[in-house]
Amino acid sequence: MLSTIPKSWNVKLKPHLFCPGCGHGITFKQLGFAIDGLGIQKEITMGVDIGCSLLAWNFLDVPTIQTHHGRTTPLLVGYKLVKPKRIVISYMGDGAAWGIGLQNIIHAAYRNNPVTVIVINNENFAMTGGQSSYTTLPGTITPTSPVGKSPELGAGFKGPELIRNVAHKDAYIARTTVTNPIHLLSTLKKAILAQKENNNFALVEVLSICPTNWKTGAKASLDMAFEMEKTYPIGEVK
């Protein structure tokens, strides 16, 4: 991948603080490519939530705000009202997005607030030890589901589909995956441009891997990610 970076981008490599193999690092690398490729580094302000996402606070060379849990999106909605020319990116995990922060995302989408929300879905509450989350698939073993998550708790929470039902018709809602960096990059670009060019709300859910809490190697992590894609369809949510 490094060989494809244009020399004109003047990229400076920096190790991330996430666990080895974590999908957050893959996502942030592509986000950095998207920002550089669009030439908008000087226009970006990023907000990061509590959870693993907070480890991204100093990864990109852009102004970054760390917020209270689940409050990244409303904070950036307010920031955007004051600084309408800034491009704001709200970055969080599935716990912040589909749990404590869900009501904020729903109303931002309904109002079509021009913010871009990126949600990392790795099927567990990773920062606190890998407990079962809203998006954990049935049968998955976690510290809080030692015999496997019960199917009675649902097949997996589909946040983007819910948001699509309440979002403004012009909002951009999509899902992508770390197993396909090219699709991930193009989807992030579309989400940013939805805000920059059309002043619309955008949300991208990224299916991610969590080798530390899944206790999986490289191949098994990818196999689990592919299994997630059977429940969570990749592409724009219509």
DRENPA-3360 file (N, C-alpha, C; in nm, 2 decimals, always signed):
BEGIN
1 = MLSTIPKS = +0.08/-0.12/+0.00/+0.00/+0.00/+0.00/+0.09/+0.13/+0.00 ~ +0.20/+0.12/+0.07/+0.29/+0.24/+0.08/+0.33/+0.28/-0.06 ~ +0.35/+0.19/-0.15/+0.40/+0.22/-0.28/+0.30/+0.30/-0.36 ~ +0.18/+0.30/-0.32/+0.08/+0.38/-0.40/+0.06/+0.52/-0.35 ~ +0.13/+0.56/-0.25/+0.11/+0.69/-0.19/+0.19/+0.79/-0.28 ~ +0.12/+0.89/-0.34/+0.19/+0.99/-0.42/+0.30/+1.06/-0.34 ~ +0.42/+1.09/-0.39/+0.52/+1.15/-0.32/+0.48/+1.30/-0.29 ~ +0.39/+1.35/-0.37/+0.35/+1.49/-0.34/+0.28/+1.51/-0.21;
9 = WNVKLKPH = +0.22/+1.39/-0.15/+0.15/+1.40/-0.03/+0.24/+1.42/+0.09 ~ +0.37/+1.40/+0.08/+0.46/+1.42/+0.19/+0.42/+1.35/+0.32 ~ +0.39/+1.22/+0.30/+0.33/+1.14/+0.42/+0.44/+1.12/+0.52 ~ +0.41/+1.14/+0.65/+0.49/+1.11/+0.76/+0.43/+0.99/+0.84 ~ +0.49/+0.88/+0.84/+0.43/+0.76/+0.91/+0.45/+0.77/+1.06 ~ +0.34/+0.73/+1.13/+0.34/+0.73/+1.27/+0.26/+0.61/+1.32 ~ +0.32/+0.53/+1.42/+0.25/+0.42/+1.47/+0.13/+0.46/+1.55 ~ +0.02/+0.38/+1.54/-0.09/+0.40/+1.62/-0.08/+0.34/+1.76;
17 = LFCPGCGH = -0.17/+0.37/+1.85/-0.17/+0.32/+1.98/-0.27/+0.20/+2.01 ~ -0.33/+0.16/+1.90/-0.43/+0.05/+1.91/-0.35/-0.08/+1.92 ~ -0.43/-0.19/+1.96/-0.37/-0.32/+1.97/-0.32/-0.37/+1.83 ~ -0.22/-0.45/+1.83/-0.17/-0.50/+1.70/-0.29/-0.57/+1.62 ~ -0.30/-0.54/+1.49/-0.40/-0.60/+1.41/-0.54/-0.53/+1.42 ~ -0.55/-0.43/+1.51/-0.69/-0.37/+1.53/-0.73/-0.30/+1.41 ~ -0.87/-0.31/+1.38/-0.92/-0.24/+1.27/-0.93/-0.09/+1.27 ~ -0.91/-0.04/+1.40/-0.91/+0.11/+1.41/-0.79/+0.16/+1.33;
25 = GITFKQLG = -0.67/+0.09/+1.34/-0.55/+0.14/+1.27/-0.57/+0.14/+1.12 ~ -0.64/+0.03/+1.07/-0.66/+0.02/+0.93/-0.76/+0.13/+0.88 ~ -0.86/+0.16/+0.96/-0.95/+0.26/+0.93/-0.89/+0.40/+0.93 ~ -0.81/+0.43/+1.03/-0.74/+0.56/+1.04/-0.64/+0.58/+0.92 ~ -0.58/+0.47/+0.88/-0.48/+0.49/+0.77/-0.56/+0.53/+0.64 ~ -0.67/+0.46/+0.62/-0.75/+0.50/+0.50/-0.82/+0.64/+0.52 ~ -0.86/+0.68/+0.64/-0.91/+0.81/+0.66/-0.80/+0.91/+0.63 ~ -0.68/+0.89/+0.67/-0.57/+0.98/+0.64/-0.55/+0.99/+0.49;
33 = FAIDGLGI = -0.56/+0.88/+0.42/-0.55/+0.88/+0.27/-0.66/+0.96/+0.21 ~ -0.78/+0.95/+0.27/-0.90/+1.02/+0.22/-0.88/+1.17/+0.23 ~ -0.83/+1.21/+0.35/-0.81/+1.35/+0.38/-0.71/+1.41/+0.29 ~ -0.59/+1.34/+0.28/-0.49/+1.39/+0.19/-0.53/+1.39/+0.05 ~ -0.60/+1.28/+0.01/-0.64/+1.27/-0.13/-0.73/+1.38/-0.17 ~ -0.82/+1.43/-0.08/-0.91/+1.54/-0.11/-0.85/+1.67/-0.08 ~ -0.73/+1.67/-0.03/-0.66/+1.80/+0.00/-0.73/+1.89/+0.10 ~ -0.78/+1.83/+0.21/-0.86/+1.91/+0.30/-0.81/+1.91/+0.44;
41 = QKEITMGV = -0.68/+1.87/+0.46/-0.63/+1.86/+0.60/-0.65/+1.99/+0.68 ~ -0.63/+2.10/+0.62/-0.64/+2.23/+0.69/-0.79/+2.27/+0.72 ~ -0.88/+2.19/+0.67/-1.02/+2.22/+0.69/-1.09/+2.13/+0.79 ~ -1.02/+2.03/+0.84/-1.07/+1.92/+0.92/-1.07/+1.96/+1.07 ~ -1.18/+1.93/+1.14/-1.17/+1.92/+1.29/-1.24/+1.78/+1.32 ~ -1.17/+1.71/+1.41/-1.22/+1.57/+1.44/-1.25/+1.56/+1.59 ~ -1.36/+1.49/+1.62/-1.40/+1.46/+1.75/-1.39/+1.31/+1.78 ~ -1.33/+1.26/+1.89/-1.32/+1.12/+1.92/-1.39/+1.09/+2.05;
49 = DIGCSLLA = -1.46/+0.98/+2.05/-1.54/+0.94/+2.17/-1.45/+0.87/+2.27 ~ -1.52/+0.83/+2.38/-1.46/+0.74/+2.48/-1.46/+0.60/+2.43 ~ -1.37/+0.52/+2.47/-1.35/+0.38/+2.42/-1.22/+0.37/+2.35 ~ -1.20/+0.27/+2.27/-1.08/+0.26/+2.19/-1.06/+0.37/+2.10 ~ -1.16/+0.44/+2.05/-1.15/+0.55/+1.96/-1.07/+0.67/+2.02 ~ -1.07/+0.68/+2.15/-1.00/+0.79/+2.21/-0.85/+0.78/+2.19 ~ -0.80/+0.66/+2.16/-0.66/+0.64/+2.13/-0.61/+0.71/+2.00 ~ -0.71/+0.76/+1.93/-0.68/+0.83/+1.80/-0.67/+0.98/+1.81;
57 = WNFLDVPT = -0.67/+1.03/+1.93/-0.67/+1.17/+1.95/-0.55/+1.25/+1.89 ~ -0.44/+1.18/+1.88/-0.32/+1.25/+1.82/-0.26/+1.18/+1.70 ~ -0.34/+1.10/+1.64/-0.29/+1.02/+1.53/-0.28/+1.10/+1.40 ~ -0.38/+1.18/+1.37/-0.38/+1.26/+1.25/-0.34/+1.41/+1.29 ~ -0.27/+1.47/+1.19/-0.23/+1.61/+1.22/-0.34/+1.71/+1.18 ~ -0.45/+1.70/+1.26/-0.57/+1.79/+1.25/-0.62/+1.82/+1.39 ~ -0.68/+1.93/+1.41/-0.74/+1.96/+1.55/-0.83/+1.85/+1.59 ~ -0.82/+1.80/+1.71/-0.90/+1.69/+1.76/-0.95/+1.72/+1.90;
65 = IQTHHGRT = -1.08/+1.69/+1.92/-1.14/+1.71/+2.05/-1.19/+1.57/+2.10 ~ -1.15/+1.55/+2.23/-1.20/+1.42/+2.29/-1.32/+1.46/+2.38 ~ -1.43/+1.39/+2.36/-1.56/+1.43/+2.42/-1.60/+1.33/+2.53 ~ -1.71/+1.36/+2.60/-1.77/+1.26/+2.69/-1.83/+1.15/+2.61 ~ -1.86/+1.03/+2.67/-1.90/+0.91/+2.60/-2.04/+0.94/+2.54 ~ -2.04/+0.91/+2.41/-2.17/+0.93/+2.33/-2.20/+1.07/+2.29 ~ -2.12/+1.17/+2.32/-2.15/+1.31/+2.30/-2.07/+1.37/+2.19 ~ -1.99/+1.29/+2.11/-1.91/+1.35/+2.01/-1.99/+1.41/+1.90;
73 = TPLLVGYK = -2.10/+1.35/+1.86/-2.18/+1.40/+1.75/-2.24/+1.54/+1.78 ~ -2.32/+1.55/+1.90/-2.38/+1.68/+1.93/-2.28/+1.79/+1.95 ~ -2.16/+1.75/+2.01/-2.06/+1.85/+2.03/-2.01/+1.91/+1.89 ~ -1.99/+1.82/+1.79/-1.95/+1.87/+1.66/-2.06/+1.94/+1.59 ~ -2.19/+1.90/+1.62/-2.30/+1.97/+1.56/-2.30/+2.12/+1.60 ~ -2.27/+2.14/+1.73/-2.26/+2.27/+1.79/-2.14/+2.35/+1.73 ~ -2.03/+2.28/+1.72/-1.90/+2.33/+1.67/-1.93/+2.38/+1.52 ~ -2.00/+2.30/+1.44/-2.02/+2.33/+1.30/-2.11/+2.45/+1.29;
81 = LVKPKRIV = -2.20/+2.47/+1.38/-2.29/+2.59/+1.38/-2.20/+2.72/+1.40 ~ -2.10/+2.71/+1.48/-2.01/+2.82/+1.50/-1.91/+2.84/+1.39 ~ -1.86/+2.72/+1.34/-1.76/+2.72/+1.24/-1.81/+2.65/+1.11 ~ -1.90/+2.71/+1.04/-1.97/+2.64/+0.93/-1.88/+2.60/+0.82 ~ -1.76/+2.66/+0.81/-1.67/+2.63/+0.70/-1.58/+2.51/+0.73 ~ -1.58/+2.46/+0.85/-1.50/+2.35/+0.89/-1.56/+2.22/+0.85 ~ -1.48/+2.12/+0.82/-1.53/+1.98/+0.79/-1.51/+1.91/+0.92 ~ -1.62/+1.86/+0.98/-1.61/+1.79/+1.11/-1.64/+1.64/+1.09;
89 = ISYMGDGA = -1.56/+1.56/+1.16/-1.57/+1.42/+1.16/-1.58/+1.37/+1.30 ~ -1.69/+1.29/+1.33/-1.72/+1.24/+1.46/-1.69/+1.09/+1.45 ~ -1.59/+1.05/+1.54/-1.53/+0.91/+1.53/-1.56/+0.84/+1.66 ~ -1.61/+0.71/+1.65/-1.65/+0.64/+1.77/-1.67/+0.49/+1.74 ~ -1.69/+0.42/+1.85/-1.72/+0.27/+1.84/-1.86/+0.25/+1.84 ~ -1.90/+0.12/+1.83/-2.04/+0.08/+1.82/-2.11/+0.11/+1.96 ~ -2.04/+0.10/+2.07/-2.10/+0.13/+2.20/-2.14/+0.27/+2.21 ~ -2.06/+0.36/+2.17/-2.09/+0.50/+2.17/-2.20/+0.54/+2.07;
97 = AWGIGLQN = -2.20/+0.48/+1.96/-2.29/+0.51/+1.85/-2.43/+0.45/+1.87 ~ -2.43/+0.32/+1.90/-2.56/+0.25/+1.91/-2.61/+0.23/+2.05 ~ -2.54/+0.28/+2.15/-2.59/+0.28/+2.28/-2.61/+0.42/+2.34 ~ -2.52/+0.46/+2.42/-2.53/+0.59/+2.49/-2.55/+0.71/+2.40 ~ -2.49/+0.70/+2.27/-2.50/+0.82/+2.18/-2.61/+0.81/+2.07 ~ -2.69/+0.70/+2.08/-2.78/+0.68/+1.97/-2.88/+0.79/+1.95 ~ -2.93/+0.84/+2.06/-3.03/+0.95/+2.04/-2.97/+1.07/+1.97 ~ -2.85/+1.10/+2.00/-2.78/+1.22/+1.94/-2.76/+1.20/+1.79;
105 = IIHAAYRN = -2.73/+1.08/+1.75/-2.71/+1.05/+1.61/-2.84/+1.05/+1.53 ~ -2.94/+1.00/+1.59/-3.08/+1.00/+1.53/-3.12/+1.14/+1.50 ~ -3.11/+1.23/+1.59/-3.16/+1.36/+1.57/-3.07/+1.44/+1.48 ~ -2.94/+1.42/+1.48/-2.85/+1.48/+1.39/-2.88/+1.44/+1.24 ~ -2.91/+1.31/+1.23/-2.95/+1.26/+1.09/-3.08/+1.31/+1.05 ~ -3.18/+1.32/+1.14/-3.31/+1.37/+1.11/-3.30/+1.52/+1.07 ~ -3.22/+1.60/+1.14/-3.21/+1.74/+1.11/-3.12/+1.76/+0.99 ~ -3.05/+1.66/+0.94/-2.95/+1.66/+0.84/-2.84/+1.76/+0.87;
113 = NPVTVIVI = -2.79/+1.76/+1.00/-2.68/+1.84/+1.04/-2.55/+1.79/+0.96 ~ -2.48/+1.89/+0.90/-2.37/+1.86/+0.82/-2.24/+1.81/+0.90 ~ -2.25/+1.69/+0.95/-2.14/+1.62/+1.01/-2.12/+1.49/+0.95 ~ -2.00/+1.44/+0.96/-1.96/+1.30/+0.91/-1.93/+1.21/+1.03 ~ -2.01/+1.11/+1.05/-2.00/+1.02/+1.16/-1.94/+0.89/+1.11 ~ -1.83/+0.84/+1.18/-1.77/+0.71/+1.15/-1.78/+0.62/+1.27 ~ -1.84/+0.51/+1.25/-1.87/+0.41/+1.36/-1.79/+0.28/+1.33 ~ -1.71/+0.24/+1.43/-1.63/+0.12/+1.42/-1.71/+0.01/+1.49;
121 = NNENFAMT = -1.75/-0.09/+1.41/-1.83/-0.20/+1.47/-1.74/-0.32/+1.47 ~ -1.69/-0.36/+1.59/-1.61/-0.48/+1.61/-1.68/-0.58/+1.70 ~ -1.81/-0.57/+1.71/-1.89/-0.67/+1.78/-1.87/-0.69/+1.93 ~ -1.80/-0.59/+1.99/-1.78/-0.60/+2.14/-1.74/-0.47/+2.20 ~ -1.75/-0.46/+2.33/-1.71/-0.34/+2.40/-1.56/-0.36/+2.43 ~ -1.48/-0.32/+2.33/-1.33/-0.36/+2.33/-1.25/-0.30/+2.44 ~ -1.27/-0.17/+2.47/-1.19/-0.10/+2.57/-1.20/-0.16/+2.71 ~ -1.32/-0.21/+2.74/-1.34/-0.25/+2.88/-1.33/-0.41/+2.89;
129 = GGQSSYTT = -1.28/-0.47/+2.79/-1.25/-0.62/+2.81/-1.32/-0.71/+2.71 ~ -1.40/-0.66/+2.61/-1.45/-0.74/+2.51/-1.59/-0.80/+2.55 ~ -1.67/-0.73/+2.63/-1.80/-0.78/+2.67/-1.89/-0.78/+2.55 ~ -2.00/-0.86/+2.55/-2.10/-0.86/+2.45/-2.16/-0.73/+2.43 ~ -2.18/-0.69/+2.30/-2.24/-0.56/+2.27/-2.37/-0.57/+2.19 ~ -2.42/-0.46/+2.15/-2.54/-0.46/+2.07/-2.52/-0.54/+1.93 ~ -2.40/-0.53/+1.88/-2.37/-0.58/+1.75/-2.31/-0.72/+1.75 ~ -2.29/-0.78/+1.87/-2.24/-0.91/+1.88/-2.33/-1.01/+1.82;
137 = LPGTITPT = -2.28/-1.10/+1.74/-2.36/-1.20/+1.67/-2.40/-1.31/+1.76 ~ -2.52/-1.38/+1.74/-2.56/-1.49/+1.82/-2.45/-1.60/+1.83 ~ -2.44/-1.66/+1.94/-2.34/-1.77/+1.96/-2.20/-1.72/+1.99 ~ -2.17/-1.59/+1.98/-2.04/-1.55/+2.01/-2.00/-1.55/+2.16 ~ -1.89/-1.61/+2.19/-1.84/-1.62/+2.33/-1.77/-1.49/+2.37 ~ -1.81/-1.43/+2.48/-1.75/-1.31/+2.53/-1.74/-1.32/+2.68 ~ -1.68/-1.24/+2.76/-1.68/-1.24/+2.90/-1.82/-1.24/+2.96 ~ -1.91/-1.17/+2.90/-2.05/-1.16/+2.95/-2.14/-1.26/+2.88;
145 = SPVGKSPE = -2.09/-1.34/+2.78/-2.17/-1.44/+2.72/-2.08/-1.57/+2.71 ~ -2.05/-1.63/+2.82/-1.95/-1.74/+2.82/-2.00/-1.86/+2.75 ~ -2.13/-1.88/+2.73/-2.18/-2.00/+2.65/-2.23/-1.95/+2.51 ~ -2.20/-1.83/+2.48/-2.24/-1.78/+2.35/-2.36/-1.68/+2.37 ~ -2.36/-1.57/+2.29/-2.47/-1.48/+2.30/-2.60/-1.54/+2.26 ~ -2.70/-1.53/+2.34/-2.83/-1.59/+2.31/-2.90/-1.53/+2.19 ~ -2.95/-1.61/+2.10/-3.02/-1.56/+1.98/-3.14/-1.48/+2.02 ~ -3.19/-1.50/+2.14/-3.31/-1.42/+2.19/-3.28/-1.27/+2.20;
153 = LGAGFKGP = -3.15/-1.24/+2.21/-3.11/-1.10/+2.22/-3.10/-1.03/+2.09 ~ -3.13/-1.10/+1.98/-3.13/-1.04/+1.85/-3.01/-1.09/+1.76 ~ -3.02/-1.07/+1.63/-2.92/-1.12/+1.54/-2.81/-1.02/+1.52 ~ -2.81/-0.90/+1.58/-2.71/-0.80/+1.56/-2.78/-0.67/+1.53 ~ -2.75/-0.56/+1.60/-2.81/-0.43/+1.59/-2.76/-0.36/+1.46 ~ -2.85/-0.33/+1.37/-2.82/-0.27/+1.24/-2.84/-0.12/+1.25 ~ -2.74/-0.05/+1.30/-2.75/+0.10/+1.32/-2.78/+0.18/+1.20 ~ -2.70/+0.16/+1.09/-2.72/+0.23/+0.97/-2.86/+0.22/+0.91;
161 = ELIRNVAH = -2.91/+0.10/+0.92/-3.05/+0.08/+0.87/-3.15/+0.16/+0.95 ~ -3.13/+0.16/+1.08/-3.22/+0.24/+1.17/-3.21/+0.39/+1.13 ~ -3.09/+0.44/+1.12/-3.06/+0.58/+1.09/-3.12/+0.62/+0.95 ~ -3.11/+0.53/+0.86/-3.17/+0.55/+0.72/-3.32/+0.58/+0.73 ~ -3.39/+0.51/+0.82/-3.53/+0.53/+0.83/-3.57/+0.66/+0.89 ~ -3.48/+0.73/+0.96/-3.52/+0.86/+1.02/-3.44/+0.98/+0.96 ~ -3.33/+0.94/+0.88/-3.25/+1.05/+0.83/-3.31/+1.13/+0.72 ~ -3.26/+1.25/+0.70/-3.31/+1.33/+0.58/-3.28/+1.25/+0.45;
169 = KDAYIART = -3.36/+1.27/+0.35/-3.35/+1.19/+0.23/-3.21/+1.21/+0.16 ~ -3.15/+1.33/+0.18/-3.02/+1.35/+0.12/-2.90/+1.31/+0.20 ~ -2.92/+1.26/+0.32/-2.81/+1.21/+0.40/-2.75/+1.09/+0.34 ~ -2.62/+1.07/+0.36/-2.54/+0.96/+0.31/-2.52/+0.86/+0.42 ~ -2.57/+0.74/+0.40/-2.56/+0.63/+0.50/-2.50/+0.51/+0.43 ~ -2.39/+0.46/+0.49/-2.33/+0.34/+0.42/-2.25/+0.25/+0.53 ~ -2.22/+0.13/+0.48/-2.14/+0.04/+0.56/-2.03/-0.01/+0.48 ~ -1.91/-0.02/+0.54/-1.79/-0.07/+0.47/-1.72/-0.17/+0.56;
177 = TVTNPIHL = -1.60/-0.21/+0.53/-1.53/-0.31/+0.61/-1.38/-0.29/+0.59 ~ -1.30/-0.33/+0.70/-1.16/-0.32/+0.69/-1.10/-0.43/+0.61 ~ -1.18/-0.53/+0.57/-1.13/-0.64/+0.48/-1.11/-0.59/+0.34 ~ -1.17/-0.47/+0.31/-1.16/-0.42/+0.17/-1.12/-0.27/+0.18 ~ -0.99/-0.25/+0.20/-0.94/-0.11/+0.22/-0.98/-0.01/+0.10 ~ -0.99/-0.07/-0.02/-1.02/+0.02/-0.13/-1.17/+0.07/-0.12 ~ -1.26/-0.02/-0.08/-1.40/+0.02/-0.06/-1.41/+0.11/+0.06 ~ -1.33/+0.08/+0.16/-1.33/+0.16/+0.28/-1.29/+0.31/+0.25;
185 = LSTLKKAI = -1.18/+0.32/+0.17/-1.13/+0.45/+0.13/-1.23/+0.53/+0.05 ~ -1.29/+0.47/-0.05/-1.39/+0.53/-0.13/-1.51/+0.57/-0.06 ~ -1.55/+0.49/+0.04/-1.67/+0.52/+0.12/-1.65/+0.64/+0.21 ~ -1.53/+0.64/+0.27/-1.50/+0.76/+0.36/-1.49/+0.89/+0.28 ~ -1.44/+0.88/+0.16/-1.43/+1.00/+0.07/-1.58/+1.05/+0.04 ~ -1.67/+0.96/+0.01/-1.80/+0.99/-0.02/-1.87/+1.06/+0.10 ~ -1.84/+1.00/+0.22/-1.91/+1.06/+0.34/-1.86/+1.20/+0.37 ~ -1.73/+1.22/+0.35/-1.67/+1.35/+0.37/-1.73/+1.45/+0.27;
193 = LAQKENNN = -1.73/+1.41/+0.14/-1.78/+1.50/+0.04/-1.93/+1.53/+0.05 ~ -2.01/+1.44/+0.11/-2.15/+1.46/+0.14/-2.16/+1.59/+0.22 ~ -2.07/+1.60/+0.32/-2.07/+1.72/+0.40/-2.01/+1.84/+0.34 ~ -1.89/+1.82/+0.28/-1.82/+1.93/+0.22/-1.89/+2.00/+0.10 ~ -1.94/+1.91/+0.01/-2.00/+1.97/-0.12/-2.15/+1.99/-0.11 ~ -2.22/+1.91/-0.03/-2.37/+1.92/-0.03/-2.43/+1.96/+0.11 ~ -2.34/+1.98/+0.21/-2.38/+2.02/+0.34/-2.48/+1.92/+0.40 ~ -2.46/+1.79/+0.38/-2.54/+1.69/+0.43/-2.48/+1.61/+0.55;
201 = FALVEVLS = -2.57/+1.55/+0.62/-2.53/+1.45/+0.72/-2.47/+1.32/+0.65 ~ -2.37/+1.26/+0.71/-2.32/+1.13/+0.66/-2.28/+1.04/+0.77 ~ -2.31/+0.91/+0.75/-2.27/+0.81/+0.85/-2.21/+0.69/+0.78 ~ -2.10/+0.64/+0.83/-2.04/+0.52/+0.78/-2.01/+0.43/+0.89 ~ -2.06/+0.31/+0.89/-2.03/+0.20/+0.98/-1.92/+0.12/+0.92 ~ -1.81/+0.09/+0.99/-1.70/+0.02/+0.94/-1.69/-0.12/+1.02 ~ -1.71/-0.23/+0.95/-1.70/-0.36/+1.01/-1.55/-0.38/+1.04 ~ -1.52/-0.41/+1.16/-1.38/-0.41/+1.21/-1.34/-0.54/+1.28;
209 = ICPTNWKT = -1.21/-0.56/+1.29/-1.16/-0.68/+1.36/-1.10/-0.64/+1.50 ~ -1.11/-0.73/+1.59/-1.06/-0.71/+1.73/-0.98/-0.83/+1.78 ~ -0.86/-0.86/+1.72/-0.79/-0.98/+1.75/-0.76/-1.00/+1.90 ~ -0.74/-0.89/+1.98/-0.71/-0.90/+2.12/-0.83/-0.97/+2.20 ~ -0.95/-0.91/+2.18/-1.06/-0.96/+2.25/-1.13/-1.08/+2.19 ~ -1.11/-1.09/+2.06/-1.16/-1.21/+1.99/-1.07/-1.33/+2.01 ~ -0.95/-1.30/+2.05/-0.84/-1.41/+2.07/-0.82/-1.49/+1.95 ~ -0.80/-1.41/+1.84/-0.78/-1.47/+1.71/-0.66/-1.42/+1.64;
217 = GAKASLDM = -0.60/-1.51/+1.55/-0.49/-1.47/+1.47/-0.54/-1.40/+1.35 ~ -0.45/-1.37/+1.25/-0.48/-1.29/+1.13/-0.59/-1.36/+1.05 ~ -0.57/-1.49/+1.02/-0.67/-1.55/+0.93/-0.81/-1.57/+1.00 ~ -0.81/-1.61/+1.13/-0.93/-1.62/+1.20/-1.00/-1.49/+1.22 ~ -0.93/-1.38/+1.24/-0.99/-1.25/+1.25/-1.06/-1.21/+1.12 ~ -0.99/-1.23/+1.01/-1.06/-1.20/+0.88/-1.18/-1.29/+0.85 ~ -1.17/-1.42/+0.89/-1.28/-1.51/+0.88/-1.40/-1.46/+0.95 ~ -1.38/-1.41/+1.08/-1.49/-1.35/+1.16/-1.54/-1.23/+1.09;
225 = AFEMEKTY = -1.46/-1.15/+1.03/-1.50/-1.03/+0.97/-1.59/-1.06/+0.85 ~ -1.55/-1.16/+0.77/-1.63/-1.20/+0.66/-1.77/-1.26/+0.71 ~ -1.77/-1.32/+0.82/-1.89/-1.38/+0.88/-1.98/-1.26/+0.92 ~ -1.93/-1.15/+0.97/-2.01/-1.04/+1.00/-2.08/-0.98/+0.88 ~ -2.01/-0.98/+0.77/-2.07/-0.93/+0.65/-2.19/-1.00/+0.60 ~ -2.21/-1.12/+0.65/-2.33/-1.19/+0.61/-2.46/-1.13/+0.68 ~ -2.43/-1.07/+0.80/-2.54/-1.01/+0.88/-2.55/-0.86/+0.85 ~ -2.43/-0.80/+0.83/-2.43/-0.66/+0.81/-2.38/-0.63/+0.66;
233 = PIGEVK = -2.48/-0.60/+0.57/-2.45/-0.59/+0.43/-2.36/-0.47/+0.40 ~ -2.26/-0.49/+0.31/-2.17/-0.38/+0.27/-2.23/-0.30/+0.16 ~ -2.21/-0.16/+0.17/-2.26/-0.08/+0.06/-2.34/+0.04/+0.12 ~ -2.39/+0.12/+0.03/-2.48/+0.23/+0.07/-2.61/+0.18/+0.12 ~ -2.66/+0.23/+0.23/-2.79/+0.19/+0.28/-2.90/+0.28/+0.22 ~ -2.99/+0.22/+0.15/-3.09/+0.29/+0.08/-3.22/+0.30/+0.16;
% end
